[in-house]
Every structure is written in structure tokens, then in C-alpha cells.
Amino acid sequence: MKPFVLWMTGLPCSGKTTIVRELQKDIPNLAMLDGDELREWFSPKDFSKAGRDEHNKRVAHLAKLLLKHGVPSAVSLVSPYKENRDNAREIINSGDQFAECYVKCSIEKCEQRDVKGMYAKARRGEIKGFTGIDDPYEAPQNPNLLIDTEHELLTDSAKKVKEFLKKRNLI
């Protein structure tokens, strides 16, 4: 197995982290870099565009470090702007070992899945700059892999990712 970086992008509650957890059952040593958890540790809770840009860069550098040391990783991060994802690809700079995976799901379905009530708080104005409500999400136009969690079962989504990795001779 070669190291790789899966950059899982999508709206909050689209299923990014859930897919990575499912993948970890079958892919030994797959490190999950969860954007929410990492923000707690080494990025300020600044959800401005500049704050999000900085957080994305920090996570990309961490993924690059893992890749350099032979550790496959899956980044579960909203990364709402095309510019963020392009920067991550440039920072990691690993050709076929990097894949932008768009975890596609409608905002309505994401709101139904939201156990923390973040969307409801954003709609009431309690959370400002929430992606998909009052801050944009620029969906990838040409992701390496499209995962439609609104219409696929979790196991099917994970299987699709594993097949993609096999095609690239990464697992």
C-alpha cells in the first residue's frame, strides 16, 4: 500500500467523517484528520474567510507530513472554497496520491442529519458565517471522486472509495 491523501469535502453533516470511519475498518493505519477536531487543537475558532483559509492550509501541511512519513490519511474538512482545495492540492503536491472527494448531499438532508443543531442555530442567527446558510459552499466541478451520500448507503460509499484507491494502485 502506498500513502495517499483523500481530501473529503462537502457541506457540514454530509457524511465525510462517517465515510472515513467506515474506511478505517478496512484500511490499516488510515489516519483521519477531522477538521472540527483539529480546529480545537491548532487553529483559532475563526470562521471568517481568512480564518478558514488558514485552517485549511494547516490541515494540508499536516496531511503532507503524514504522506511524507508513509501514512495514508483522509481529511474530513468542509473546505468550502475552491481556492482552499486548490491550495491543499498544491501544498500536498503528490500527484495521484492526492484525491479530492466531493461528498455530495443536499442542504435539506444535511439539516436532517444534524444532531448538534448547528443548522437550526445558523438559521436563527445564533451562528454567523455557517457554510451553506450565510456563507457559500463552492461545490467541486471536477472532483477526483463524487460520493453521493444522499442516495448511497454508507457501505456503498466506502466501497466506491476503496475501488477508486485500488484503481490508482494505492491499496
C-alpha positions, 0 to 999 in steps of 0.5 A: 500500500502506498500513502495517499491523501483523500481530501473529503469535502462537502457541506457540514453533516454530509457524511465525510467523517462517517465515510472515513470511519467506515474506511478505517475498518478496512484500511490499516493505519488510515489516519483521519484528520477531522477538521472540527477536531483539529480546529480545537487543537491548532487553529483559532475558532475563526470562521471568517474567510481568512480564518478558514483559509488558514485552517485549511492550509494547516490541515494540508501541511499536516496531511503532507507530513503524514504522506511524507512519513508513509501514512495514508490519511483522509481529511474530513474538512468542509473546505468550502472554497475552491481556492482552499482545495486548490491550495491543499492540492498544491501544498500536498503536491503528490500527484495521484496520491492526492484525491479530492472527494466531493461528498455530495448531499443536499442542504435539506438532508444535511439539516436532517442529519444534524444532531448538534443543531448547528443548522437550526442555530445558523438559521436563527442567527445564533451562528454567523458565517455557517457554510451553506446558510450565510456563507457559500459552499463552492461545490467541486466541478471536477472532483477526483471522486463524487460520493453521493451520500444522499442516495448511497448507503454508507457501505456503498460509499466506502466501497466506491472509495476503496475501488477508486484507491485500488484503481490508482494502485494505492491499496 
